[in-house]
Amino acid sequence: MPAVDIPGSKSITARALFLAAAADGVSTLVRPLRSDDTEGFAEGLIRLGYRVGRTPDAWRIDGRPQGPARPEADVFCRDGATTARFLPTLAAAGRGTYRFDASPQMRRRPLGPLTRALRDLGVDLRHEEAEGHHPLTVHASGVEGGEVVLDAGQSSQYLTALLLLGPLTRTGLRIRVTDLVSAPYVEITLAMMRAFGVDVVRDGTVYDVPPGGYRATTYPIEPDASTASYFFAAAAVTPGREITVPGLGAGALQGDLGFVEVLRRMGAEVTVAEDRTTVRGTGELRGLTVNMRDISDTMPTLAAIAPFASGPVRIEDVGNTRVKECDRLEACAENLRRLGIGVSTGPDWIEIRPGTPAPGVGIKSFGDHRIVMSFAVTALRTPGLTYDDPGCVRKTFPGFHEVFAALPAAG
């Protein structure tokens, strides 16, 4: 049974880095993702004065419950949304002046609901250029705590950042959420906070986070479910091909593993065991209408295999994909049209009609790792596709092209 070794989860690695930095003691992260995003997060912690020891299979972080060791720092967050949203929130719990900037791509991505909430909690935070965007400076003097209202309809990362901050406040935090997208990512946050010694009490849309800090621990990082989606899709579009991803099974934290249920509905054979998931292509791929609000990072994966379905594929409630690394909804539509596939789009939906993608087409990456990795699946059945920026996969999976090229043939 061909097994594919998927790198660690980006979202879990980022949360673990925050939790380890905030915890009392030394934490060890086992098999963290090593990519541009997570290396950028670790470098940011080092700039703030945290001690981070990195070996190939584990990272050790000396936690500082009192906040950054340096009284001032300049942190470049690269392209990483978790870095750009979590690190200013972590710094706010300390004492000092901390400036954060990011790549042009990340500067375009919104931050406003989070920075408004931090200001409501008394944090002195200033955007230097466009309001609600990087660059920004935090004049930190600790966070008292209290109650705050948050709109997380654009990104669940705003809520995750505040949840992670809660135990570092003096009196604890009550967060009232008015809207939320990608809810399974919040479940990851709550489960990981429990592993570091904090229980959050949730009552509907209100989250109560106690003060008192985190305990250091050893934390294993599970494989990235969003990355696994390309390999599961590769099995689904190839009759007889079977791919197993060890380490992702019924006990997985990540909601994006739900993508395999979409493949099952389309006709693939799916087996989810406790510690592994297997997808096998049956030669059948049916069209469907699916709401992907909770697993929107896998929307491009489905869009890329949709032409091979026997009927139209309609993906709904994915408006938040328009404010990711690029406007992913439009990027998928443009590339599919370049391939000669019929596509319709609306504010938060895309519908793709069956067809045979044209060979030899240049795929526009828009600098987005997920666009390149998704259309690599299309390329399995479409010869001669090229990418204008194949290297952008280093954001989450530097070795992606090599691993994908070595996929086992159909059995």
Steps between C-alpha positions, in 0.01 A plus 500: 500500500690809380542748787587865450692681773332842532684780685363630829196724518568869444210614719594263784871594482417873520268455800755274672772764455279765666398265784858384562627860503230599751533192724690470828798274425658336195270343240601257224312495170542162328510490116398864446447626147818653359387746234530867418196587717604308811868596474377861478297451819799348683726784377242749626511341846880521497482872405272553802761334722366148543745210491417252224720196441437326167606149396357319193240305702427723799495863612555597864363831623577667834167649604468848650156552662597865560537566126790582264850522651593805292360844585481584130509306175431527129332186364448413132212251465577402136187354330366329813148592611534312830834673566355841409193455721630295794835668574367856555238346733770311693716813522207701641517284816857615568664836564679691227469645151463252217466578131361247251508507121438241230529426129296705249266198467446482877468880528190472279332245727263640765580528870243761608257295714789363708675834552166664591443230764852546640445877522168437676704306759722804552793403277686800352525386138559722198477422130770698321342508153160351409268459801445130576813386313873453557732668588404565863663582833394366840595703810447214743432528872323170563127436455257534790228282344124543505233464235533562126275459195657351185393449139689192372299474177811568287742279687483264799862602572372819667313289756790257541741788572274636777437153647877439515548839667234439767709307756772768479260777612479600865128429549411269211306566182137470393461507120159550338512390136252655254603296193742213441649330195714180495367391842700171508821705533366640827447142621870436428590804713283391795638143491859626491439746785376201706826318424688800642284503816216746424129420476281750316129506590274560201134592519364536147694790346663611828844371598628538859878467527647481852820682604792308648722418204610181326705193602787387280462159334628271226266534204496279186391680179261301278537504118339792315147406388477783244822376337372141513198609291715513182609141549150377581373681188779341295364158599139600427571612141702188407311169472671237715742737672502467879670745736529473878604784729623367838449719809168646380199299607184502709686668787638788289454857622474659156163561341652497150510120518126539425607546137511120465124491570450725193706249296288216642182678387652531152564126479850439640557218747600646839618320813563701818676294770606632841850598386483511117276583206492325162337618177467282191388611153207295370481650152183685604493870587151647528405867500356650819407817685700543822527763774871542580480786753670287766767349271558790261877443468414186300270687260777538236572125522140418415487769229810350335346150468145620424540484117543122528162453673201365303284802590543859619682568829364796696694621806309735731563729800868561427504881486788508750728337239505838324720646781762223521850514342309606189134507396492121477150482360594724206843334461336156462242638256765672286722191479207270420392734221856498365465121489180539296263402781161668550483690831248731668569695821314714752607689812546179702455212254652338193342249260718292269367301205647169381753508218843386383765756604718618211861377509808722507340792686692737730340512847508838675601446862421850635787427743269257684630159605151347505427597138820329378447186711134472393570524127781245539210256549337618173838440333482128584244470219602801290845490334735795478360737765756754626502752788629857501621463863540132593724593795223671698418156650788559746249695712363169633671207321844571349534143363150480351593464132749219570259306722213546254713385206584181691135401559440130445319407178151357504494144629 
